[in-house]
Structure formats: structure tokens, C-alpha cells
Amino acid sequence: MDIDEPQAGRHSRRPDCHTEGQTYSADELTWATRRLNKAMSRLLVAFAHDVGISVAELLALDSLDEQGLGPSDLARRLHMTTGAMTDLVDRLEQRGHALREPHPSDRRRVVLRRTATADGALSAEVAPMAREVRELAARLSDEERQTVGRFLDELGAIVDRTADRATASPPDRGH
């Protein structure tokens, strides 16, 4: 799932990493975001392994970070069937990572919440990296932090829009 090669005649190499003193063209920034995406994917797999859960279970717990969700909402968010989501939630509940609570306004529904056990396990995984990112950010000038922050926020918005478009269309099952 690689993105297209940069246009011919313009930085035709596909950089594998940043080199000291390198300036970034738009194409090179695009490749840098691809490298970041690959690294983040590897990180999700590693975190899930270390916590003892599947990547799907980790993504479910991450979705419960901000607010509780109903099982159907979570199933839609993760593109899972409700049956598969029930099995996933059962596993998370058995391991003490999630719990079902009554919905605050609809007694027929439940809300899924992440437990303190899950928060502790995830925090232990993220803390060393968060320290390094904070140290990296501290080495930037105020102007650089503003530029990087805007870039990352806009990149996140692009990723969200792309995910929304992908989920709005049926999957291509052709081979």
C-alpha cells in the first residue's frame, strides 16, 4: 500500500530516513509521513503484544479513551460485525480491560468503558515514548513547534477525512 512515487524529474529517490541537514520538499514530507505511518503501525502491534491483547482489542480500548461508546457504535467505528464486537468486548471484560455500564438515558442500552487496569497498562507502554517526544519538542523553537503542530493537526484531519471516505464506500472485494 505504498503511495505513488514522486513525479519524474523531481526528487525521484524514495528516502528511507532523514539525514542531518536535509531539507524537505513536499514529496519528501509525503514520504516522511509514510514512514511515520509504518512506524505507528509497528508500534500498535508491539503495544498490543506487550499488553497481551490483539490489535483490534487495542484499537477498541483506544476508541474508549475519550468517552464510553455503545457496542454497536464501536463495531461501526472498527468495521466489525456486532457478533465479532460482542466476542471482543467479552475478552476485554474477562481480562479486566473494559466493562459494560448501563446507558445514562436509555436503560435498554449499555456503554463500554475502559478500566483503570487498561489505563495503567496502556500508560506504561506509552510513557517512555511520550517522554522522548516531549524532549524532542522541547528542542524545537517556538516557531518550529507552531509549524509542526499545525502540520500534524492538518495531517490528522486529512487522515480522518480519508478514513471517512473509505468507510463510506463498500469494500472492493475484487482481486
C-alpha positions in Angstrom: 0.0 0.0 0.0 2.7 2.5 -1.0 1.8 5.9 -2.2 2.8 6.9 -5.7 6.4 7.6 -6.4 7.3 11.3 -6.6 6.9 12.8 -10.0 9.6 12.1 -12.5 12.2 14.8 -12.7 11.6 15.8 -9.1 13.3 14.0 -6.2 12.9 10.6 -7.8 14.5 8.8 -4.9 12.3 7.4 -2.2 14.0 8.4 1.1 14.2 5.8 3.7 15.2 8.1 6.6 16.1 11.7 7.4 19.7 12.7 7.1 21.2 15.5 9.0 20.9 18.9 7.3 18.3 17.6 4.8 15.7 20.0 3.6 12.3 18.6 2.8 10.4 19.1 -0.4 6.7 18.4 -0.5 7.4 14.9 -1.9 10.0 14.2 0.8 7.5 15.3 3.5 5.0 13.0 2.0 7.5 10.1 2.3 8.2 11.1 5.8 4.5 10.8 6.7 4.5 7.3 5.1 7.5 6.3 7.2 5.7 7.6 10.3 2.6 5.7 9.3 4.6 2.5 9.0 6.3 3.1 12.4 3.0 3.8 14.1 1.6 0.5 12.7 4.5 -1.4 14.1 4.0 0.4 17.4 0.4 -0.6 17.6 1.4 -4.3 17.0 4.1 -4.0 19.7 1.9 -2.3 22.3 -0.9 -4.9 21.7 1.6 -7.7 22.1 3.1 -6.2 25.3 -0.3 -5.7 26.9 -1.4 -9.2 25.8 -4.3 -8.3 23.6 -5.0 -8.2 19.8 -4.5 -5.1 17.7 -8.3 -4.9 17.3 -8.7 -5.0 21.1 -6.1 -2.2 21.4 -8.0 -0.1 18.8 -11.2 -0.7 20.7 -9.6 0.4 24.0 -8.2 3.4 22.3 -11.7 4.3 21.0 -13.0 4.2 24.6 -10.4 6.7 25.7 -12.4 9.9 25.4 -15.9 8.6 26.2 -17.8 5.5 26.6 -19.4 4.0 23.4 -22.2 1.5 22.8 -21.1 -1.8 21.4 -22.8 -1.1 18.0 -21.1 2.3 17.8 -17.7 0.7 18.5 -18.4 -2.1 15.9 -19.2 0.6 13.3 -16.1 2.6 14.1 -13.9 -0.5 13.8 -15.8 -2.0 10.9 -16.7 -5.2 12.8 -19.9 -7.1 12.9 -21.8 -6.8 16.2 -21.2 -10.5 16.8 -17.4 -10.0 16.5 -17.7 -7.0 18.7 -19.5 -8.9 21.4 -16.7 -11.5 21.4 -14.0 -8.8 21.5 -15.8 -7.0 24.4 -16.2 -10.3 26.3 -12.5 -10.9 26.0 -11.6 -7.4 27.2 -14.1 -7.7 30.1 -12.6 -11.1 31.1 -9.1 -9.6 31.2 -10.3 -6.6 33.2 -9.7 -4.0 30.5 -13.3 -3.0 29.8 -16.6 -3.0 31.4 -20.2 -2.6 30.4 -22.3 0.0 32.2 -25.9 1.0 31.9 -26.5 3.8 29.4 -27.3 7.0 31.3 -30.5 7.8 29.5 -31.6 4.5 27.8 -32.0 1.6 30.1 -32.1 -0.8 27.1 -28.5 0.0 26.1 -25.1 -0.3 27.6 -22.0 1.8 27.4 -18.5 0.4 27.2 -15.8 1.9 29.4 -12.1 1.4 29.7 -11.0 0.3 33.2 -8.2 1.7 35.3 -6.3 -1.6 34.6 -6.4 -0.9 30.9 -5.4 2.7 31.5 -2.4 1.6 33.6 -1.2 -1.0 31.1 -1.5 1.5 28.2 0.1 4.3 30.1 3.1 2.1 31.0 3.5 1.3 27.3 3.2 4.9 26.1 5.1 6.8 28.9 8.7 6.2 27.6 7.8 7.3 24.1 5.8 10.3 25.4 8.9 11.4 27.3 11.1 11.2 24.2 8.5 13.1 22.1 8.3 15.8 24.8 12.1 16.1 24.8 12.2 16.3 21.0 9.5 19.0 21.0 11.4 20.9 23.7 14.4 21.2 21.4 12.4 23.0 18.8 12.0 26.7 18.7 8.5 28.2 19.5 8.1 28.9 15.8 9.1 25.4 14.8 6.6 23.9 17.4 3.8 26.0 15.9 4.7 24.9 12.4 5.0 21.2 13.3 1.8 21.4 15.4 -0.2 22.9 12.6 1.2 20.3 10.1 0.3 17.4 12.4 -3.2 18.7 13.1 -3.8 19.2 9.4 -2.3 15.8 8.6 -4.6 14.2 11.2 -7.6 15.9 9.5 -6.5 14.5 6.2 -6.2 11.0 7.7 -9.7 11.3 9.3 -11.2 12.5 6.0 -9.6 9.7 4.1 -10.8 7.1 6.7 -14.3 8.6 6.5 -14.3 8.3 2.7 -13.0 4.8 2.8 -15.7 3.7 5.3 -18.5 5.5 3.2 -17.9 3.3 0.2 -18.3 -0.5 0.1 -15.1 -2.5 0.2 -13.6 -3.6 -3.2 -13.6 -7.4 -2.9 -12.4 -8.0 -6.5 -8.9 -9.5 -7.0 
